[in-house]
Amino acid sequence: MRFLTYIVVTMLLVGCGSETLYIPAQTDIQEINICQGSSNCNIGKSRINDQKVIASALEETKEYSQSWQTELEMALTTGWLTYPSANDTVVFKGRDDTMLLVLWFGTGWIGSVQIKEGKYTKLFKRVSAEDVKNLRRILSMQAS
């Protein structure tokens, strides 16, 4: 019975990682706020207004826009009961101070939140330490 359950769960997970992360247009982004942890990024530890840096960050982020998982899918494929705490949060803000894109950086993963079907959906992607390092470098963030 345990083996059958394993087979069924494995088959269900084949479709995991099918979410696509929405990446806003550069022209819609006013600034990027960076803060420590996963808390409110209105009090950012740094702000980026340079459109060249914003463009570079968006281009790098586009490289990771495919194959995201929902919180449940990530829990099933990693054993997480809840996702670990983020080391840093990056918020791409629009001209009217709206959050257009949120990224959380953790150890071996990146997270985000998207509005899907009127609800906030947390998405996650497992990445290498090198991937996180590249994004941090572009955003002039210290390694953690």
Steps between C-alpha positions, in 0.01 A plus 500: 500500500783738586660433161170575322469828689855587397419428133185716510677792670791475256262509205326804643832676541596453136304817420659692785706798411271611222433850631639803314606805696357828373780746423385864466625730227798717588303814411252416777764481772590813696737345752619183665496474880720248676450403862617231735275205577151462361336791679359829373732641235363854526790560733763374263862468596576626151317644202596479136373763258760454228314374192811318373517297821124438487533379139785264594306363797194439282705326231659271758162434662352404160756218488320346799140575399406142405437186707387650830308292754214585732556477874331157510706367208820625660403337830432168327826504305728627779336383821442859620212527745517873444752683290814618680546864591638721228839661544401805294203645315516697175196702394463649152269801549291687247451873458204503737699308766328169418692177531542359149735214586625359828796263528615325815849356516564194711768238515456301179170658404326813376141582587241744375136584540260552210132586482333207330125463462453784750715332767859541605697193399847435634735354242841342553790388290799297606820659372871460552706720727662639183159609364421689821851648497447636144175670594656642816798633305277684252306657787823589687390286792742344743530123492325325783 
